[in-house]
């Protein structure tokens, strides 16, 4: 059974209770060393069943975080919040959703650690402050939270969690600004780093992005011919499709949007900061059917595959993607090269969590649990494998061995982004630099390690061009270059700490 943290629900005292059957006590499968996005957010204003709409939005954003989820709702008088460990569908059964009445909702799904500290840090975070009840859901990481937190604690702030998201709420509570919207704008101007945020009071929804626009956040509209339209926000536009909402626009970098019963208003709380949106959203994180930073992810990945074929073509018989993230780039590579595309690796989509502690013997077996080669397609063939990234290199080596073991005559690996050489400080769960193989070995050394016949990455200029950048600007590429758009901060200072209870 999963544990739920319940706050502000009518007839139920604030408490942690057992909820729907779940997987909260299980160990997350660490066999896949892909970079993980920290979270996704959604907000709904003006819908009679806002909690269920938020649930559907989070369901569409489940790929952005699979370890905890939460939904807060408001009806003009009360602000309720329920969150728990596990997948969205595990936590929010019909019985749980019925405890969340209201016409407004915000939701959050997160990749985090396991255990009680993760439940404590699960979002939305609900705080009763001098500015009233506020709930917040945040995608990203702040990089100057250490000094701000110390100052707030000196001013009497009491933190419920170790999440950096709560710092924004505390800044709002301690702001000397006269109105709530001014307090929010004042608070956002004090923090640095990556944040796409949705906030809710008893009667208003707020949405904001950091001045550099690191993380995506889009606004949509559900048309209602019999009354006011429903306004929705989500980390990715794929959520709008499930909600039958029309994409309206992106929340701009440095913009604060407020939605009330009177409509939508907006203000710029920051201007003149160069945009540095996370390019890895287009490389890997976002779903191909989403429109991110004004561009379809499908188009970017198709172009990455085509550019990769132009830059590093090699004679071969078939193109095989590493599913699922390598599929779109592989299709582009196949079209550009004229080499047939084949699903030579089949992914088991029902493997994700494991009951076994992730010891090395399990990790060695994990790839075969998830992927299986199609021998009759691979045997005797010269194979080009297409993947989106190499992080530690261990999984790539196992996949190359698997394909070769299925009878492939040659195995060439092509990666649809440049080598990852630096950790991310802006909301991505990244290994330290010592664990990034490309930060410590040359491409030839990596090729020998993964046992491929050849290895090539997409160039930095090629990747930027494929994502629509004509001048090489507008994106954060720090994980590929080591050049950070904000002041450098040690990763230990910004990753979530272990909570003491």
Secondary structure, DSSP 8 states (H G I E B T S, - for coil): --EEEEES-TTS-SEEEE-SS--TTSEE-TT----EE-EEEEEEES-TTHHHHHHHHHHHTGGG--SEEEEEEE-SS-EEEEEEES-HHHH--HHHHTT--SSEEEEEEE----SHHHHHH-SSEEEEETTEEEEEEEES-BSSHHHHHHHHHHTT---S-S-THHHHHHHHHH---SSHHHHHHHHHTT--B--EEEEE-SS-EEEEE-TT--S--EEEEE--TTS--EEEEESSTHHHHHHT-EEEEE--TTEEEEEETTEEEEEES--S---EEETHIIIIIS-TTSEETTEEHHHHHHHHHHHHHHHH----SEEEE-TTTTHHHHHHHHHHH--EEE--EEE-TT--EESS---HHHHHHHHHHHEEE-HHHHTT-EEEEEES--SSSHHHHHHHHHHHHTT-SEEEEEESS----S---SSEE---GGG-HHHHS-HHHHHHHHT-SEEEE--HHHHHHHTT-SSS-EEE-HHHH---SS----GGGTS------
